[in-house]
Amino acid sequence: MIATIKKEMFNNRVRQILSFVPSAVFPAIIFPAIFYDNSGYFQIEDNPKILAAAIAMIIGIMTKNILATILSGLASYWFLIFVI
């Protein structure tokens, strides 16, 4: 419904509020993938995904480059799984 409405129909306040939606939805999608195991239990101990996500977050903040963030997260996750 909202996708069919033109941007010009919204006032500046509504546009500003809607600009925060992707930032609010993204953590809700990523959180379960990082912190829950395959059986649905909350797993903090011995979870390489948490460390890989922290490394990717640091790289993302430092470089502000989405490709570097994705590649560093994948590389660190694979390193933690296969090497350590």
DRENPA-3360 file (N, C-alpha, C; in nm, 2 decimals, always signed):
BEGIN
1 = MIATIKKE = +0.08/-0.12/+0.00/+0.00/+0.00/+0.00/+0.09/+0.13/+0.00 ~ +0.18/+0.13/+0.09/+0.27/+0.25/+0.10/+0.36/+0.26/-0.02 ~ +0.40/+0.15/-0.08/+0.48/+0.15/-0.20/+0.42/+0.21/-0.32 ~ +0.29/+0.21/-0.32/+0.22/+0.27/-0.44/+0.19/+0.42/-0.42 ~ +0.22/+0.47/-0.30/+0.19/+0.61/-0.28/+0.32/+0.69/-0.32 ~ +0.30/+0.80/-0.38/+0.42/+0.89/-0.42/+0.48/+0.96/-0.30 ~ +0.61/+0.98/-0.31/+0.68/+1.04/-0.20/+0.63/+1.18/-0.18 ~ +0.59/+1.25/-0.28/+0.55/+1.39/-0.27/+0.42/+1.41/-0.19;
9 = MFNNRVRQ = +0.35/+1.30/-0.17/+0.22/+1.31/-0.09/+0.25/+1.32/+0.06 ~ +0.37/+1.28/+0.10/+0.41/+1.29/+0.25/+0.47/+1.42/+0.28 ~ +0.44/+1.48/+0.39/+0.51/+1.60/+0.43/+0.64/+1.56/+0.49 ~ +0.72/+1.66/+0.52/+0.86/+1.64/+0.56/+0.87/+1.56/+0.69 ~ +0.78/+1.59/+0.78/+0.79/+1.52/+0.91/+0.76/+1.36/+0.89 ~ +0.67/+1.33/+0.81/+0.64/+1.19/+0.78/+0.76/+1.12/+0.71 ~ +0.82/+1.19/+0.61/+0.94/+1.14/+0.54/+1.05/+1.12/+0.64 ~ +1.07/+1.21/+0.73/+1.18/+1.20/+0.83/+1.15/+1.08/+0.92;
17 = ILSFVPSA = +1.03/+1.06/+0.97/+1.00/+0.94/+1.05/+1.02/+0.81/+0.98 ~ +0.97/+0.81/+0.85/+0.98/+0.68/+0.77/+1.13/+0.65/+0.74 ~ +1.21/+0.75/+0.74/+1.35/+0.73/+0.70/+1.42/+0.64/+0.81 ~ +1.36/+0.63/+0.93/+1.42/+0.55/+1.04/+1.38/+0.41/+1.04 ~ +1.28/+0.38/+0.96/+1.22/+0.24/+0.96/+1.33/+0.13/+0.92 ~ +1.41/+0.15/+0.81/+1.51/+0.05/+0.79/+1.61/+0.03/+0.90 ~ +1.65/+0.13/+0.97/+1.74/+0.12/+1.08/+1.68/+0.05/+1.20 ~ +1.55/+0.06/+1.21/+1.48/-0.01/+1.32/+1.45/-0.16/+1.29;
25 = VFPAIIFP = +1.43/-0.19/+1.17/+1.39/-0.32/+1.13/+1.51/-0.41/+1.12 ~ +1.62/-0.36/+1.07/+1.74/-0.44/+1.05/+1.79/-0.51/+1.17 ~ +1.80/-0.45/+1.29/+1.85/-0.53/+1.41/+1.75/-0.64/+1.45 ~ +1.62/-0.61/+1.42/+1.52/-0.72/+1.45/+1.53/-0.84/+1.36 ~ +1.58/-0.82/+1.25/+1.61/-0.93/+1.16/+1.74/-1.00/+1.19 ~ +1.84/-0.93/+1.22/+1.97/-0.98/+1.25/+1.99/-1.05/+1.38 ~ +1.92/-1.00/+1.49/+1.94/-1.05/+1.62/+1.92/-1.20/+1.64 ~ +1.81/-1.25/+1.59/+1.79/-1.40/+1.60/+1.89/-1.48/+1.53;
33 = AIFYDNSG = +1.94/-1.43/+1.42/+2.04/-1.51/+1.34/+2.17/-1.52/+1.42 ~ +2.20/-1.42/+1.50/+2.33/-1.42/+1.57/+2.32/-1.49/+1.70 ~ +2.21/-1.46/+1.78/+2.20/-1.51/+1.92/+2.13/-1.64/+1.94 ~ +2.05/-1.69/+1.84/+1.97/-1.81/+1.86/+2.04/-1.92/+1.78 ~ +2.05/-2.04/+1.84/+2.10/-2.16/+1.77/+2.00/-2.22/+1.68 ~ +2.03/-2.33/+1.62/+1.94/-2.40/+1.52/+1.81/-2.45/+1.59 ~ +1.82/-2.48/+1.72/+1.70/-2.54/+1.79/+1.62/-2.43/+1.85 ~ +1.66/-2.30/+1.84/+1.58/-2.19/+1.89/+1.62/-2.14/+2.03;
41 = YFQIEDNP = +1.73/-2.20/+2.09/+1.77/-2.16/+2.22/+1.87/-2.04/+2.21 ~ +1.86/-1.95/+2.31/+1.94/-1.83/+2.32/+2.08/-1.88/+2.36 ~ +2.18/-1.85/+2.27/+2.32/-1.90/+2.30/+2.42/-1.79/+2.30 ~ +2.48/-1.77/+2.41/+2.59/-1.67/+2.42/+2.72/-1.73/+2.43 ~ +2.74/-1.84/+2.51/+2.86/-1.90/+2.53/+2.90/-1.99/+2.40 ~ +3.03/-1.98/+2.37/+3.08/-2.05/+2.25/+3.01/-2.02/+2.12 ~ +2.98/-1.90/+2.10/+2.90/-1.86/+1.98/+2.99/-1.77/+1.89 ~ +3.05/-1.83/+1.78/+3.14/-1.75/+1.70/+3.07/-1.63/+1.63;
49 = KILAAAIA = +2.94/-1.64/+1.61/+2.86/-1.54/+1.54/+2.87/-1.40/+1.61 ~ +2.87/-1.41/+1.75/+2.88/-1.28/+1.82/+3.01/-1.21/+1.80 ~ +3.12/-1.29/+1.81/+3.25/-1.22/+1.78/+3.26/-1.18/+1.64 ~ +3.21/-1.25/+1.54/+3.22/-1.21/+1.40/+3.13/-1.09/+1.38 ~ +3.02/-1.08/+1.45/+2.93/-0.96/+1.43/+3.00/-0.84/+1.50 ~ +3.07/-0.86/+1.61/+3.14/-0.75/+1.67/+3.26/-0.70/+1.58 ~ +3.33/-0.79/+1.52/+3.44/-0.75/+1.43/+3.38/-0.68/+1.31 ~ +3.27/-0.73/+1.25/+3.21/-0.66/+1.14/+3.16/-0.52/+1.18;
57 = MIIGIMTK = +3.10/-0.51/+1.30/+3.06/-0.38/+1.34/+3.17/-0.28/+1.36 ~ +3.28/-0.32/+1.41/+3.40/-0.23/+1.43/+3.45/-0.19/+1.29 ~ +3.46/-0.29/+1.20/+3.51/-0.25/+1.06/+3.41/-0.16/+0.99 ~ +3.28/-0.18/+1.01/+3.18/-0.09/+0.95/+3.19/+0.05/+1.01 ~ +3.21/+0.06/+1.14/+3.22/+0.19/+1.19/+3.35/+0.27/+1.15 ~ +3.46/+0.19/+1.14/+3.58/+0.25/+1.10/+3.59/+0.29/+0.95 ~ +3.54/+0.20/+0.86/+3.55/+0.22/+0.72/+3.43/+0.29/+0.66 ~ +3.31/+0.27/+0.72/+3.18/+0.32/+0.66/+3.16/+0.26/+0.52;
65 = NILATILS = +3.20/+0.14/+0.50/+3.19/+0.07/+0.37/+3.12/-0.06/+0.39 ~ +3.01/-0.07/+0.33/+2.92/-0.19/+0.35/+2.99/-0.32/+0.30 ~ +3.06/-0.31/+0.19/+3.13/-0.43/+0.13/+3.24/-0.47/+0.23 ~ +3.32/-0.38/+0.28/+3.42/-0.42/+0.38/+3.36/-0.48/+0.50 ~ +3.24/-0.43/+0.54/+3.18/-0.48/+0.66/+3.13/-0.62/+0.64 ~ +3.07/-0.65/+0.53/+3.02/-0.78/+0.49/+3.13/-0.88/+0.48 ~ +3.24/-0.84/+0.41/+3.35/-0.93/+0.39/+3.42/-0.96/+0.52 ~ +3.44/-0.86/+0.60/+3.51/-0.88/+0.73/+3.43/-0.97/+0.82;
73 = GLASYWFL = +3.30/-0.95/+0.82/+3.21/-1.04/+0.90/+3.22/-1.18/+0.86 ~ +3.21/-1.20/+0.73/+3.21/-1.34/+0.67/+3.35/-1.40/+0.70 ~ +3.46/-1.33/+0.67/+3.59/-1.38/+0.69/+3.62/-1.42/+0.83 ~ +3.58/-1.33/+0.92/+3.60/-1.36/+1.07/+3.51/-1.48/+1.11 ~ +3.39/-1.49/+1.06/+3.31/-1.60/+1.10/+3.36/-1.73/+1.05 ~ +3.40/-1.73/+0.93/+3.46/-1.86/+0.87/+3.59/-1.89/+0.94 ~ +3.67/-1.79/+0.97/+3.80/-1.82/+1.04/+3.77/-1.88/+1.18 ~ +3.67/-1.82/+1.25/+3.64/-1.88/+1.38/+3.58/-2.02/+1.38;
81 = IFVI = +3.51/-2.05/+1.27/+3.45/-2.18/+1.26/+3.55/-2.29/+1.22 ~ +3.62/-2.26/+1.11/+3.71/-2.36/+1.05/+3.85/-2.36/+1.10 ~ +3.90/-2.26/+1.16/+4.04/-2.25/+1.20/+4.05/-2.27/+1.35 ~ +3.97/-2.20/+1.43/+3.98/-2.21/+1.57/+3.89/-2.32/+1.63;
% end
